[in-house]
Amino acid sequence: MSSSHSKDNQNNTEELEEGSRNILLAIAGQLTKGMDLQRVVLPTFVLEPRSMLERITDFMAHPELLFSASKADDPVERFIGVLRYYLSGWHIKPKGVKKPYNPVLGEFFRCQYKYTDGSDGYYIAEQVSHHPPMSAYCYACPAHHVLIQGDIRPKSRFYGNSVGTIMEGGSHVILADRYNERYDIEMPNMYARGVLFGTMTLELGDKSKLSCKSSDLTCELEFKTKGFFSGQWNSVVGKIKKETTQDVLYEISGQWSNELYIKNCKTGQNDLFFDAKTAIAVPKTVLPEEDQEDYESRKLWSKLTDAIKRRDMEGATDAKTAVEDHQRQLAKERDASGWKPRFFEEDYDDYRLKALKNIDTSNVDQMKSQMEQLVAKKASS
């Protein structure tokens, strides 16, 4: 691997110690190709110290891209803005090849954002199913009439020297002040290469899609994995088309971890689309653990997180096992009582936030009041 390739992908690679590699080899010896990994217990050294419910907030790190998109009168410009927002969420990740905690059933994460223009953003996510795993989430910025609802249904598979996570589910971006114009987003898949030998590397691969029926626009993106001898790390290409005519309006190219470019197919002009190196993520505000409920992600996993940060792998294993054992004890009780999610409800094949069910999403005060109650309320109050 050349030095330039190493630099391009240095945050997505990890050299495992011999002991850690041996543990993975022992686990792999019990697996077959294509096997579902949902019930396989993974060692704690592969874990990122946060829950999947919190990791989804990476896609809320550059909200200004959506705010500016909603203000554009041209539907093509709005589509381009939403696409830019979507591609801005992949570069935020921990160094190395790590996976977030698998949320337990009923676990939830909530946070708030304070923006420089005085507006607020609100996010809440809940684990609505454990078998199969499913995380539902909602983000809202009432002042800018932006709403995002979606769910992630990851399915992990073992492929020999790699592990793939098939990212089923999707996200829906709704611009309330544009007659609830809706953008549907499908996710690419994720691959951890070099699990058994070589350098462990995280890659995005396969195809993803953004579409907006009301504006007759679509963009199919291809996240390209690097070849063994050639190619570029973290490469993505795509074409913005009119759905009915298949006319190509713009082309997207570059690296999601670096610079992305957009080419106007009519004029041939190629412009910088998004620069991950200079983009500044908006920080989130999370209630202190003493004000959180027992099933909030950071409080629920606090002992595991502390152990990982101390590099105490034995303590991390004990903490993780304690949470998982408790869940197994609760499983029969939940089955008997007919457990249902607290914050979300199923709507055909999607999940929607219950608190917004009968709310006019264009009503700023009403939206703000509902989201504030969900996100900012302390457990003791």
N, C-alpha and C positions, 0 to 999 in steps of 0.2 A: 504494500500500500504506500503510495507516494506521500510525501510530507504535506503537500497541498490538500490531498484528500483527508489526511489526518486532521489538519487544521479546520477544514470545512465541517468535520463531524466529531470534533474532540469532545463535545458535551454529550454525545450519544453513544460513546464507547466506554468499555470498562474491562480492565484486566483482573480476572479473578485469582485469588490466592489458591494454592494447591488444595488446601482443606475444603474450601468452598466448592471448588470444581468437583472434588470427589463426592461431596454430598449430592450435587446435581447428577453426577454419573450414577450414583446408587438409586436415585429416584427414577432416572431414565430407564434403568434396567427393569423396572416394573411396568413400563408403558409400552404401548404399541402405536405405530404411526396412525395419525388421524384421531387418536383417542381424545375424548373430552376431558379437560383438566379441571372442571369445576370442583370436583370432590377431592382433588389431589392436594395434600398439605405441602405448601412450599416453604422453604427455609426463610427465616426472617431477614437474612442478609440481602434478599432480592427486593425488600419492601422499601417504598418511599414513605416517609413518616407523615402521611395524611391519608384520609379516606378518599375513595373515588368520588364521593358526593362533593368534597371540597375541590378535587382536581378539576371538575367541570367548570369551576369559576375561572379557569384560565381563559375561557372564551368570553368572559366579561371584562377582560383586562384593558380593552381598547374601545370603550363605548362611544367615544367621540366619532368613530367611523360610522356607527349607526345613526347617531344624532344628525350628522351632516347629510347622510343618505336620505333621511326622512324629510329633509328640507328641500330636496331637489324636486323641481316640477316635472322634469323629464323622466319618464319611467325607465329609460335605459340608464340614466345616471344613477337613479335609485338602485337599480339592479347591480350596477358596478360597485356602488358603495356597500351594499350588503355582502357582495362577494369579497370585497377587501376586508370587511369585518371577519368573515368566516376564516379567511386564510391567515388572519393575524393571531389566531389562538393556538397555533401548533408550536411556536418557538419557545414557549414558557414551559420549562420542565427541569427537574433536578439533574445534576451531572451524573452520568453513568446510565446504566440500564436498570431502572427500578419500576416496580408496579405499585400503585396505591393499594391501601387495604380494601378487601372486599367488604362492602357495608353489610351489616346484619339487618334482618327484617325489622322494619320500624325505625331504624336509625335515621336521623335527619341532620342536616347542616343548614345554617342560615347566616347571612351576613348583610351588611349594608355598605353603601358607597356614598361618599360625599364628593361632589364634583365642583370644579373651580367656578362654575357659573351659578352656584347656589342650589342646584338641583340634587336629587337623591336617587340612588339606585338600590333595588332590593332583590335579594336572591334567597330562594329556599329550595332544598332538594330532600327527597325521602326515598328510602329503599322500599319499594312497594311489592317486591317479590324476591324470594331467595332461590327458589327452584322453579323456573330458571331465574338467574339474577336479573333484576331490572331496577334502574334508578330513574325516577321522574324528577324533573326540575322546572323551575320557573324564575325568570328574571323580569323585572319591570322598572322602567324609569318613567313615571307618570308625566313629568313635566315635558318630556320629549316624545311622549306618545309611543314609546317603544315597549313591546312585550315579546318575550321569548319563552316558549314552552316546548318541552321535548322529553324524550326518554332515551336511555342507553341500555342496550341488551347485549352485553359482551359474551362471546362464546370462544373459549380458548381451546386450541388444538395443538397436539404435539406432532412435529414433523421431522423427528430425528435430531438434527443439529440446530433446529430452530423451533420456536413456539409462535404460533399465530393467534391473534385475537381478532375475531370477526366482529365488527362493530355494527350490530343490527340496531334498529330504532332510528331516530332522527330528531331534528330540531326544526321548529317552526318560528320564524321571525315575523311578527305582525306589526305593521305601521298603522296605528289606530287613526291617525289624522289623515290617512290616505285611504279612507273607506275600508279599514281593516285589511289592507293589502297584505297578502301572505306569501312568504318565501319558504319553501320546503328544502331542507338540507339533509343529504345522506352522507354518512361518514366513510372515510377510507378504512382499511384494515391496518393493524399494527403487527410488526414482526420483530421478535428478538432473535438475532442470528448469533451463531457461535456459542450456543449454550453449552455444548459438550467439549468442543475444541476450538482454538482460535480466539480472537478478540470478540467479546460480546458487544453487539451493536444493535441499536434500536432503529427501525426504519418504518416509515409509512408506505403502504403499497396498495395497488389496485385502484379502483375508480370510485369517485365520489361525484355527487351531483347537487347543483343548486337550481331550483326552478321557481317560476312565478307565473301561474296560469293567467292571472288577470292582465299581465303585460306581455304574454306570449313569448317569454324569454326563458332560456335554459343555458346552463354551462356545465358540461361534463368535464371533470378534472381527472387527470391520470397522475397519481403519485407513483413515481418510478423508483424502484429499488435499484441499487447500484450493482452492476455486474462484477464478477470476480476480478477481471482484468481491466475493465474499462467502465466508463460512465461517471456520473457525478452524484455525490451524496445529496439526499433530500430534495431531489428534483421534482418539479410539478409542471405540467402543461395542461392547457385547457382552451376551449373555444366557447365564446358567448354567441349563441345563435337565436334567431327567431324560430320558435318551436314549429310553427305551421309550414314555413317555407324552407327551413334548414339553412337560411342565409347566415353566413358567419360575419358577425359585426366586429368582434375583437378577439385577439389571441392572448393568452396568459402564459408566461414562461418564467423560469428562474428557480430559486431555492426557497422553500418555506422557512428555512432557518437563517436566511441571509437576505438577498434582494429578489424581489419579484417585479416583473415588467408587464405592461399591457400595450399591445400593438393595435392601433386603429387600422382595420383591414381596408378601409376606403382610402385613407390618406397615406398609409404606410408609416405613420409616426409611432415611435416606440418610446414610452415614458415609464419612469419609475412608478410602480404600483404600491409597493409596501417594502419598507426597510426594517427588518427585524432587529438589526444591530443598534438602531437609534431609537426604536419605539420604547416608550416609557409606560410601564403597566400602572394602572390606577390601583392603589392599595385598597384592601377591603377592611372593614371594621367588624370584628367578631366579639360578642359578649365574653367577658372573662369567664373562665370555667366555673367559678363559684356562683355565677348567675345563670349557668346553663342547666338544662334538664339532663337527667341521667342518660338519655338516649341521643343526646347531641354528639356529633362525631368526635370533636376534640376532647370532650369529657369522657366519653365512652372508651376511647382508645388512649387516654392520657398516659397510662403506665407503659404501654407498648411504645408510644412515641418517645417518652423520656428514655427508655432503655435503648432504643435505636440511636438516639442522639448521643448517648453515653458510650455507644459501641459495645453495649452489654448484650450480646446475642443470646446468652442463656436466659437472662432476665426478660428479654424481648419474647422469647419462645414461651416462657411461663405466662407472661401477660396476655399474649395472643390466645394461648390455650384456655386461660381462665374465661375470657369473653366467649369463645366458641363453645366451651362446655356449658356455660350458662344458657346459651341459645338452644342447645340441644334439650336442655331441661324444660325450656319454655315451649318447645315445638308442639308437644301433645296438647298443652293447655290452649294454644292458639288454634289448633285444628278443631278442638272441641267447641270453642267459643265462636268459630267462624270469623277469624281476624280479618279486619279491613284496614287499609291505609288511613292514617289520620288526616293528612293534608291534601291528598290527591284522590281522584276517582277516575275510573276507566270510562272513556268516551269513545266507543267503537274500538279502534285499535290503538288509541292514544290515551295518555293520561292528562287530566286538566286539574289545575289548582281549585279546590272546592271554594275557597274564599272569593274567587272571581267569577263564580258560576253565573250570578245574576247581576253582575256589575257592568255598567257602561264603561268600556275600556278607554273611551275618549274623555271621560269625566276625571279630570286631574285630581281634584280633591277627594273624590270617592276612592279612586285607585290608591292614592297616597295613604289614606286612612286605613284601608284594608291591609296593605303591605306593611305599614308601620306596626300594626298590631301583631302581625305574624313574626316579623323579624326582630323587632326591638324589645319585645316583652320579656322581662326577666322571669326566671323560673319561680322565684319566691313571691312574685307579685300576683 
